[in-house]
Amino acid sequence: MTATTQTRTRRQAGARRRTLAGYMFVAPFMIVFLLMFLVPLLYAAYFSLFREQLVGGNVFVGLENYTRAFGDEQLWTGIGRVCLFFLIQVPIMLVAALAFALALDTGLVRLKRTTRLGIFVPYAVPGVIATLMWGFLYGPDFGPFAQIAEQIGLSAPDFLGPNLMLGSLANIVFWEFTGYNMVILYAALRSVPAEIYEAAAVDGAGQWRTAWSIKIPALKGALAVCMIFSIIGAFQLFNEPQLMQSLAPTVIDAAYTPNLYAYNLAFVGQEYNYAAAVSFVLGLVILVGSYAFMFATNRRSRR
């Protein structure tokens, strides 16, 4: 065997070892992904094609559950409600997150690390605790807002009433996730080369001009990521209405949001097959919404 052949053989053996090492590093994630995501997803899809009957047990019905879901008024009312929630909450949250990120990036904010941590801390609070906390604050009898209104001679705002409930839920989610989005935007800002800011300063651009002409355009990708996460999160709204339901049972019904509807179908109404179909319809709505946003964003960037 010549020296050239031996060298080639060693290189091939080294390449095989590196490839095997790569697969071994990826294998734990792929196993967990397969067992905890793909298998349950495929089983739910299979399960949604059946219907539980008193006589005969699970009977194959094909797409009947999906036909029922597409004609379910309660489901589409809930989807319309979370669409309204999305239109109210997400723009305000992203504008606030953007404002915080820009303010921190200017270098004019004192105690920058403490301020950044203070804005992010609400995200670290579990959603259950945050909802219970805000539920107490919204309370019409013992909540501080009601007590302040009583002290100044005004009627207590009905935060748990039908007119303000969606806004109250939007406020909770705003409080929880503004800091999370701020961190994403701030990290994107820190990746912008300092030479660009220096060139803008030489040209006489102030803080506002730099933010409008350099920083915000540089955040398009990060804002798109935040928007996709927000679309998914808004349509999967569950914890907040599920916990607030005990405080306002006449306002938040079993189908207030699609996720809450699927949960109540499965674990209260024992309609597991139909709940699986509802979950896939909701997933389809999220997929269409996310794709529509990405399509519009890419089309605008090509102009």
MARPA-123351 format. One record per atom (N, C-alpha, C): residue in one letter; y, x, z. Coordinates in steps of 0.02 Angstrom, whole numbers, padded with zeros to 5 digits, always signed. Atoms other than C-alpha are relative to their C-alpha. Layout:
BEGIN
aYXZ;...
This chain:
BEGIN
m-00060+00043+00000;m+00000+00000+00000;m+00062+00045+00000;t-00060-00041+00006;t+00165+00074-00053;t+00050-00017+00054;a-00052+00011-00051;a+00316+00091+00060;a+00041-00062-00016;t-00039+00059+00020;t+00409-00042-00041;t-00037-00064+00019;t+00040+00059-00017;t+00266-00165-00018;t-00001-00012+00075;q+00000+00007-00073;q+00257-00129+00169;q+00067-00028+00025;t-00066+00025-00020;t+00444-00157+00186;t+00008-00074-00015;r-00004+00070+00020;r+00433-00321+00091;r-00042-00043+00047;t+00044+00038-00044;t+00287-00377+00199;t+00032-00009+00069;r-00032+00005-00066;r+00381-00336+00361;r+00059-00049-00002;r-00056+00047+00006;r+00534-00431+00298;r-00024-00072-00003;q+00027+00068+00004;q+00429-00582+00254;q-00027-00023+00067;a+00025+00017-00067;a+00344-00577+00425;a+00058-00015+00047;g-00059+00013-00042;g+00514-00564+00510;g+00033-00066-00016;a-00029+00064+00020;a+00580-00710+00408;a-00041-00058+00026;r+00044+00054-00025;r+00428-00816+00456;r+00009-00008+00075;r-00010+00005-00072;r+00454-00774+00640;r+00066-00033+00017;r-00065+00032-00012;r+00638-00821+00632;r-00002-00075-00016;t+00006+00070+00018;t+00595-00983+00544;t-00038-00038+00054;l+00040+00032-00052;l+00462-01023+00674;l+00041-00007+00064;a-00042+00003-00060;a+00584-00982+00815;a+00051-00056-00007;g-00048+00054+00011;g+00711-01100+00737;g-00032-00068+00011;y+00036+00064-00010;y+00584-01241+00729;y-00016-00013+00074;m+00017+00008-00071;m+00534-01209+00910;m+00062-00020+00040;f-00061+00019-00034;f+00715-01222+00967;f+00018-00073-00015;v-00018+00068+00020;v+00739-01385+00871;v-00052-00051+00024;a+00055+00045-00016;a+00570-01458+00921;a+00013-00045+00061;p-00011+00045-00057;p+00619-01522+01096;p+00047-00058-00016;f-00045+00055+00019;f+00766-01620+01026;f-00034-00049-00046;m+00032+00044+00048;m+00663-01689+00882;m-00053-00044+00034;i+00050+00040-00035;i+00524-01745+01000;i+00033-00055+00040;v-00036+00051-00039;v+00646-01833+01117;v+00032-00052-00046;f-00031+00045+00048;f+00739-01907+00967;f-00052-00049-00029;l+00053+00042+00029;l+00575-01971+00894;l-00025-00051+00051;l+00030+00044-00050;l+00507-02044+01056;l+00049-00049+00031;m-00049+00042-00035;m+00668-02112+01130;m+00046-00040-00046;f-00045+00036+00046;f+00759-02171+00973;f-00038-00031-00058;l+00030+00026+00061;l+00658-02187+00814;l-00058-00048+00014;v+00057+00044-00014;v+00498-02260+00888;v+00023-00067+00029;p-00024+00065-00023;p+00590-02394+00992;p+00036-00040-00054;l-00036+00034+00053;l+00700-02433+00842;l-00048-00032-00050;l+00050+00027+00046;l+00551-02456+00726;l-00039-00057+00032;y+00036+00053-00034;y+00460-02558+00857;y+00043-00064+00005;a-00045+00058-00004;a+00613-02671+00880;a+00005-00034-00068;a-00003+00029+00067;a+00624-02695+00691;a-00064-00040-00015;y+00064+00035+00009;y+00439-02742+00687;y-00002-00063+00044;f+00001+00055-00047;f+00460-02854+00840;f+00045-00058-00023;s-00046+00052+00022;s+00606-02947+00759;s-00029-00045-00055;l+00031+00040+00053;l+00489-03013+00623;l-00049-00051+00027;f+00046+00047-00031;f+00391-03118+00748;f+00038-00050+00042;r-00029+00049-00045;r+00423-03270+00856;r-00053-00020+00052;e+00045+00018-00054;e+00347-03309+01025;e-00007-00076+00003;q+00013+00072-00003;q+00264-03481+01030;q-00047-00015+00059;l+00044+00019-00055;l+00179-03575+01171;l-00072-00001-00022;v+00068+00002+00027;v+00028-03599+01061;v-00004+00053-00055;g+00009-00051+00051;g-00028-03447+00965;g+00033+00066+00014;g-00032-00063-00018;g+00081-03316+01050;g+00049+00023-00053;n-00045-00027+00050;n+00178-03201+00934;n-00025-00016-00070;v+00018+00020+00068;v+00177-03271+00757;v+00048+00033-00049;f-00042-00033+00050;f+00240-03178+00605;f+00042-00053-00037;v-00044+00048+00033;v+00393-03268+00534;v+00044+00034-00053;g-00039-00035+00050;g+00465-03135+00419;g+00073+00007+00020;l-00072-00007-00011;l+00655-03142+00406;l+00031-00063+00031;e-00026+00062-00028;e+00671-03310+00494;e+00050+00012+00056;n-00047-00016-00054;n+00754-03232+00647;n+00067+00024-00027;y-00062-00024+00030;y+00881-03146+00536;y+00039-00056-00032;t-00033+00059+00029;t+00918-03308+00443;t+00034-00040+00055;r-00029+00035-00057;r+00947-03390+00611;r+00061+00037+00027;a-00055-00040-00026;a+01059-03247+00667;a+00062-00005-00044;f-00058+00004+00046;f+01169-03253+00511;f+00033-00069+00002;g-00030+00066-00007;g+01196-03438+00544;g+00017-00019+00071;d-00011+00014-00072;d+01218-03422+00733;d+00075+00002+00015;e-00072+00005-00013;e+01394-03482+00776;e+00020+00040+00062;q-00016-00037-00061;q+01387-03405+00951;q+00005+00075-00014;l+00000-00072+00016;l+01346-03233+00880;l+00064+00018-00038;w-00058-00018+00041;w+01486-03236+00751;w+00065-00013+00037;t-00058+00007-00043;t+01610-03303+00878;t+00010+00062+00043;g-00003-00062-00040;g+01568-03153+00988;g+00022+00059-00042;i-00020-00055+00045;i+01586-03035+00839;i+00075-00006-00016;g-00071+00009+00012;g+01755-03111+00800;g+00042+00020+00061;r-00037-00018-00062;r+01807-03087+00982;r+00005+00075+00008;v-00004-00073-00006;v+01762-02902+00982;v+00042+00030-00056;c-00046-00023+00052;c+01854-02882+00816;c+00072-00005+00025;l-00067+00007-00028;l+02009-02950+00902;l+00011+00051+00055;f-00003-00051-00052;f+01973-02836+01050;f+00015+00068-00031;f-00010-00064+00035;f+01963-02688+00930;f+00071+00006-00026;l-00068-00002+00028;l+02128-02732+00847;l+00053+00007+00054;i-00048-00005-00055;i+02215-02746+01016;i-00005+00068+00035;q+00009-00056-00045;q+02140-02603+01113;q+00001+00068-00034;v+00009-00066+00030;v+02098-02462+00993;v+00066+00031-00024;p-00062-00032+00021;p+02269-02434+00911;p+00043+00025+00059;i-00040-00021-00058;i+02357-02430+01081;i-00032+00061+00033;m+00034-00056-00032;m+02225-02312+01152;m+00009+00064-00040;l-00005-00061+00040;l+02231-02190+01006;l+00072+00026-00004;v-00070-00022-00001;v+02421-02188+01002;v+00016+00035+00066;a-00011-00032-00066;a+02424-02150+01189;a-00035+00067+00004;a+00037-00064-00001;a+02290-02015+01169;a+00036+00052-00042;l-00037-00046+00044;l+02388-01938+01025;l+00064+00024+00034;a-00062-00019-00034;a+02549-01940+01126;a-00014+00050+00056;f+00019-00047-00054;f+02464-01856+01275;f-00018+00068-00028;a+00022-00063+00029;a+02384-01724+01163;a+00059+00040-00027;l-00059-00034+00027;l+02548-01684+01076;l+00044+00027+00056;a-00042-00022-00056;a+02642-01675+01241;a-00030+00061+00034;l+00032-00058-00031;l+02514-01555+01315;l+00003+00061-00044;d+00000-00056+00046;d+02517-01448+01159;d+00068+00032-00008;t-00067-00028+00008;t+02704-01423+01163;t+00012+00058+00047;g-00012-00052-00049;g+02693-01310+01315;g+00057-00015+00048;l-00056+00018-00043;l+02837-01402+01398;l-00022-00038+00062;v+00026+00037-00057;v+02725-01498+01518;v-00017+00048+00057;r+00016-00042-00057;r+02717-01421+01691;r-00070-00018+00027;l+00068+00010-00027;l+02547-01401+01775;l-00045-00031-00053;k+00035+00027+00058;k+02463-01424+01607;k-00074-00016+00015;r+00071+00011-00014;r+02284-01405+01670;r-00010-00059+00047;t+00006+00056-00047;t+02311-01525+01814;t+00015-00066-00035;t-00017+00061+00037;t+02394-01652+01699;t-00057-00020-00047;r+00055+00014+00046;r+02254-01637+01571;r-00060-00028+00038;l+00056+00024-00041;l+02123-01659+01707;l+00014-00071+00026;g-00017+00066-00025;g+02216-01809+01778;g-00007-00054-00052;i+00008+00049+00055;i+02218-01896+01609;i-00074-00010-00016;f+00071+00004+00018;f+02033-01857+01581;f-00043-00031+00055;v+00042+00021-00057;v+01969-01904+01756;v-00025-00072-00006;p+00027+00068+00006;p+01957-02093+01722;p-00064-00005-00042;y+00061+00002+00040;y+01825-02056+01589;y-00061+00021+00041;a+00056-00023-00042;a+01720-01969+01722;a-00021-00052+00051;v+00019+00054-00046;v+01721-02126+01829;v-00050-00046-00035;p+00049+00045+00032;p+01564-02230+01791;p+00031-00067-00017;g-00029+00063+00024;g+01605-02387+01692;g-00009-00057+00049;v+00012+00053-00048;v+01527-02498+01825;v+00052+00002+00056;i-00049-00008-00055;i+01640-02428+01962;i+00070-00017-00025;a-00066+00015+00027;a+01793-02437+01849;a+00010-00075-00008;t-00007+00072+00009;t+01759-02620+01808;t+00007-00035+00066;l-00005+00031-00066;l+01731-02666+01990;l+00069+00013+00031;m-00065-00017-00027;m+01891-02576+02038;m+00054-00044-00031;w-00050+00041+00034;w+01994-02666+01906;w-00010-00074+00015;g+00012+00070-00020;g+01909-02830+01951;g+00034-00016+00066;f-00035+00010-00063;f+01977-02809+02127;f+00076-00003-00012;l-00072+00000+00013;l+02150-02767+02059;l+00023-00064-00034;y-00017+00062+00034;y+02146-02922+01949;y-00006-00062+00044;g+00016+00057-00042;g+02093-03035+02093;g+00061-00045+00013;p-00057+00045-00010;p+02205-03190+02106;p+00016-00014+00073;d-00011+00015-00071;d+02186-03203+02296;d+00019+00062+00040;f-00010-00059-00042;f+02176-03028+02370;f+00021+00062-00040;g-00019-00057+00041;g+02221-02916+02223;g+00073+00020+00012;p-00069-00022-00012;p+02379-02810+02240;p+00050-00030-00047;f-00047+00031+00047;f+02457-02884+02083;f+00020-00069+00024;a-00015+00067-00025;a+02442-03058+02155;a+00043+00003+00063;q-00040-00006-00061;q+02512-03001+02323;q+00072+00020-00014;i-00068-00020+00019;i+02661-02915+02241;i+00038-00059-00029;a-00033+00059+00030;a+02698-03071+02138;a+00019-00050+00054;e-00015+00047-00054;e+02688-03177+02295;e+00059+00024+00042;q-00055-00027-00040;q+02807-03061+02389;q+00067-00010-00033;i-00064+00007+00035;i+02941-03076+02255;i+00011-00072-00024;g-00010+00070+00014;g+02916-03263+02237;g-00021-00023-00069;l+00024+00019+00066;l+02827-03268+02070;l-00073-00023+00005;s+00070+00020+00002;s+02662-03349+02024;s-00042+00059-00022;a+00045-00056+00015;a+02517-03228+02016;a-00026-00006-00072;p+00027+00003+00068;p+02467-03182+01837;p-00075-00010+00002;d+00072+00017+00001;d+02296-03252+01794;d-00036+00049-00048;f+00032-00050+00041;f+02217-03092+01730;f-00072-00019-00018;l+00069+00019+00012;l+02045-03173+01739;l-00005-00067-00035;g+00000+00064+00035;g+02096-03330+01646;g-00017+00009-00074;p+00021-00004+00071;p+02048-03372+01466;p+00052+00032-00045;n-00052-00027+00043;n+02216-03318+01396;n+00009+00076+00007;l-00012-00070-00013;l+02221-03145+01475;l-00064+00041+00008;m+00062-00037-00013;m+02037-03099+01495;m-00013+00055-00050;l+00014-00051+00051;l+02021-03006+01330;l+00048+00059+00010;g-00047-00054-00014;g+02179-02907+01370;g-00019+00038+00062;s+00022-00034-00061;s+02112-02870+01544;s-00058+00048-00014;l+00055-00044+00019;l+01952-02800+01470;l+00024+00059-00041;a-00028-00055+00041;a+02052-02700+01343;a+00035+00051+00044;n-00034-00046-00046;n+02154-02625+01485;n-00051+00045+00036;i+00051-00041-00034;i+01995-02568+01575;i-00026+00054-00047;v+00027-00049+00048;v+01926-02485+01418;v+00053+00051-00018;f-00055-00046+00012;f+02097-02409+01383;f+00003+00053+00056;w-00003-00046-00057;w+02099-02333+01558;w-00058+00048+00000;e+00060-00042-00002;e+01923-02266+01538;e-00001+00053-00055;f+00015-00042+00058;f+01929-02188+01364;f+00060+00034-00031;t-00058-00034+00028;t+02107-02132+01329;t-00006+00076+00011;g+00007-00071-00014;g+02074-01964+01414;g-00054+00033-00042;y+00053-00027+00042;y+01913-01940+01316;y+00026+00015-00070;n-00028-00010+00067;n+02003-01962+01150;n+00055+00054+00001;m-00051-00051-00006;m+02147-01855+01211;m-00030+00070-00002;v+00033-00066+00000;v+02028-01708+01242;v-00021+00019-00071;i+00021-00015+00069;i+01959-01722+01064;i+00061+00020-00042;l-00060-00015+00040;l+02134-01724+00989;l+00032+00066+00023;y-00031-00062-00025;y+02198-01585+01102;y-00040+00061-00022;a+00042-00056+00023;a+02049-01474+01057;a+00013+00014-00074;a-00014-00010+00071;a+02086-01504+00872;a+00068+00034-00009;l-00066-00031+00004;l+02269-01456+00901;l-00004+00075+00016;r+00005-00071-00020;r+02218-01293+00985;r-00031+00043-00054;s+00031-00038+00054;s+02122-01243+00829;s+00047+00012-00059;v-00049-00012+00054;v+02278-01248+00718;v+00027+00071+00008;p-00024-00069-00006;p+02330-01067+00680;p+00072+00003+00024;a-00068-00007-00028;a+02484-01011+00778;a+00050+00022-00053;e-00046-00023+00052;e+02556-00932+00620;e+00036-00058-00034;i-00031+00058+00032;i+02590-01105+00549;i+00060-00024+00042;y-00055+00020-00044;y+02696-01151+00701;y+00057+00051-00003;e-00051-00052+00003;e+02786-00985+00691;e+00040-00006-00065;a-00035+00009+00064;a+02827-01014+00507;a+00046-00060+00002;a-00042+00060-00006;a+02891-01188+00548;a+00062+00014+00043;a-00057-00017-00043;a+03001-01117+00687;a+00050+00043-00038;v-00045-00042+00040;v+03072-00987+00567;v+00041-00043-00048;d-00034+00046+00047;d+03115-01128+00446;d+00047-00048+00036;g-00046+00042-00038;g+03210-01215+00586;g-00028-00066+00022;a+00031+00063-00021;a+03085-01354+00624;a-00003-00005+00076;g+00003+00011-00071;g+03101-01427+00798;g-00068-00028+00020;q+00063+00026-00026;q+02964-01501+00908;q-00020-00064-00037;w+00017+00063+00032;w+02975-01674+00828;w-00022+00012-00073;r+00017-00013+00070;r+02973-01607+00650;r-00067+00035-00006;t+00064-00035+00001;t+02828-01491+00688;t-00058-00048+00014;a+00052+00049-00016;a+02729-01632+00766;a-00014-00046-00058;w+00008+00049+00054;w+02760-01751+00621;w-00028+00032-00064;s+00018-00030+00064;s+02737-01629+00477;s-00061+00046+00003;i+00055-00048-00005;i+02605-01509+00544;i-00057-00026+00045;k+00052+00016-00048;k+02514-01570+00698;k-00037-00064-00017;i+00033+00063+00015;i+02480-01751+00654;i-00043+00004-00063;p+00044-00008+00059;p+02418-01710+00476;p-00062+00042+00016;a+00058-00041-00018;a+02305-01577+00554;a-00052-00038+00041;l+00045+00039-00043;l+02228-01711+00665;l-00037-00056-00038;k+00031+00056+00037;k+02166-01825+00525;k-00075-00003+00012;g+00073-00001-00011;g+01985-01770+00546;g-00018-00022+00071;a+00014+00018-00070;a+01990-01784+00737;a+00015-00074+00012;l-00016+00071-00007;l+02075-01955+00726;l-00054-00043-00032;a+00054+00037+00032;a+01939-02012+00606;a-00062-00003+00045;v+00057-00001-00047;v+01805-01958+00731;v+00013-00048+00057;c-00017+00046-00055;c+01895-02050+00871;c-00005-00073-00022;m+00002+00068+00026;m+01909-02205+00762;m-00073-00024-00008;i+00070+00019+00009;i+01723-02205+00719;i-00032-00014+00068;f+00026+00011-00067;f+01677-02186+00903;f+00027-00066+00029;s-00031+00061-00026;s+01798-02328+00944;s-00029-00062-00032;i+00032+00057+00033;i+01722-02444+00814;i-00067-00014+00031;i+00066+00009-00030;i+01549-02414+00884;i+00006-00026+00071;g-00008+00020-00070;g+01608-02431+01064;g+00025-00071+00007;a-00028+00068-00005;a+01709-02590+01034;a-00053-00053-00014;f+00050+00051+00017;f+01566-02683+00951;f-00059+00001+00047;q+00053-00003-00050;q+01446-02626+01086;q+00025-00017+00070;l-00029+00017-00065;l+01558-02690+01226;l-00049-00042+00041;f+00050+00035-00041;f+01442-02741+01368;f+00014+00005+00075;n-00006-00009-00073;n+01469-02666+01542;n+00057-00041+00029;e-00060+00032-00029;e+01644-02733+01569;e-00007-00076+00001;p+00006+00073-00005;p+01615-02916+01519;p-00060-00023+00043;q+00059+00020-00040;q+01443-02919+01602;q+00016+00001+00074;l-00018-00003-00070;l+01517-02866+01769;l+00056-00049+00017;m-00055+00046-00012;m+01675-02971+01752;m-00023-00073-00003;q+00026+00069+00005;q+01567-03124+01717;q-00009-00032+00069;s+00008+00027-00067;s+01532-03142+01903;s+00066-00021+00031;l-00066+00018-00025;l+01720-03151+01936;l+00030-00058-00039;a-00027+00054+00041;a+01758-03271+01794;a-00056-00032-00042;p+00057+00028+00037;p+01598-03364+01748;p+00018-00055-00049;t-00020+00053+00046;t+01692-03506+01664;t+00036+00028-00062;v-00035-00032+00056;v+01784-03383+01550;v-00047+00041-00042;i+00048-00043+00035;i+01649-03258+01505;i-00068-00034+00001;d+00064+00033+00004;d+01496-03352+01445;d-00054+00049-00022;a+00057-00043+00017;a+01325-03285+01395;a+00007+00033-00068;a-00008-00027+00068;a+01384-03250+01217;a+00071+00026-00011;y-00070-00022+00005;y+01557-03177+01254;y+00006+00059-00049;t+00003-00055+00049;t+01513-03017+01159;t-00071+00001-00030;p+00067-00002+00031;p+01366-02986+01039;p-00052+00036+00043;n+00048-00036-00042;n+01286-02858+01155;n-00020-00041+00061;l+00015+00043-00057;l+01300-02976+01303;l-00044-00057-00021;y+00041+00055+00026;y+01226-03114+01196;y-00073+00023-00009;a+00068-00026+00010;a+01076-03006+01147;a-00035+00011+00067;y+00028-00012-00067;y+01050-02957+01329;y-00023-00065+00032;n+00018+00064-00031;n+01051-03137+01389;n-00056-00035-00037;l+00056+00028+00038;l+00937-03192+01248;l-00066+00031+00023;a+00062-00036-00016;a+00809-03059+01296;a-00020-00010+00073;f+00019-00005-00070;f+00816-03054+01486;f+00015-00064+00041;v-00010+00065-00033;v+00876-03230+01529;v-00038-00054-00037;g+00033+00052+00039;g+00814-03338+01387;g-00070+00019-00023;q+00067-00024+00020;q+00656-03233+01356;q-00012-00005-00075;e+00008+00001+00074;e+00689-03237+01168;e+00005+00071-00026;y-00002-00071+00016;y+00645-03056+01140;y+00003+00013-00075;n+00002-00011+00072;n+00609-03071+00955;n+00068-00015-00032;y-00065+00017+00028;y+00772-03158+00914;y+00053+00048+00024;a-00048-00049-00026;a+00868-03037+01027;a-00004+00065-00041;a+00007-00059+00041;a+00798-02893+00925;a+00034-00009-00068;a-00033+00014+00064;a+00857-02976+00764;a+00076+00000+00008;v-00072+00000-00013;v+01030-03004+00840;v+00026+00071+00006;s-00020-00070-00008;s+01038-02820+00887;s+00005+00035-00068;f-00003-00031+00066;f+01000-02768+00708;f+00057-00027-00042;v-00058+00028+00035;v+01130-02887+00639;v+00064+00033+00025;l-00057-00034-00029;l+01256-02810+00759;l+00005+00072-00026;g+00001-00068+00027;g+01202-02636+00702;g+00024+00001-00072;l-00023+00005+00070;l+01230-02691+00521;l+00076-00009-00003;v-00073+00010-00002;v+01406-02751+00564;v+00035+00065+00017;i-00030-00065-00018;i+01445-02584+00647;i-00005+00049-00058;l+00009-00045+00057;l+01375-02489+00498;l+00049-00017-00055;v-00047+00021+00053;v+01479-02591+00375;v+00072+00018+00020;g-00067-00016-00023;g+01636-02570+00481;g+00014+00075-00003;s-00009-00073+00001;s+01611-02382+00499;s+00004+00026-00072;y-00001-00022+00070;y+01573-02360+00314;y+00065-00020-00034;a-00063+00023+00030;a+01725-02464+00264;a+00058+00045+00021;f-00054-00044-00024;f+01837-02355+00372;f-00005+00068-00034;m+00009-00066+00031;m+01763-02192+00304;m+00017-00003-00074;f-00015+00007+00071;f+01775-02256+00125;f+00075-00003-00011;a-00073+00006+00007;a+01958-02305+00148;a+00034+00067+00015;t-00029-00064-00018;t+01996-02138+00232;t-00010+00052-00056;n+00014-00049+00053;n+01912-02034+00096;n+00039-00017-00064;r-00036+00020+00060;r+01994-02135-00042;r+00074+00018+00006;r-00070-00016-00011;r+02166-02110+00036;r+00012+00076-00005;s-00008-00073+00001;s+02136-01922+00055;s-00005+00029-00071;r+00008-00024+00069;r+02090-01906-00131;r+00063-00012-00042;r-00061+00016+00038;r+02257-01976-00187;r+00049+00058+00001;
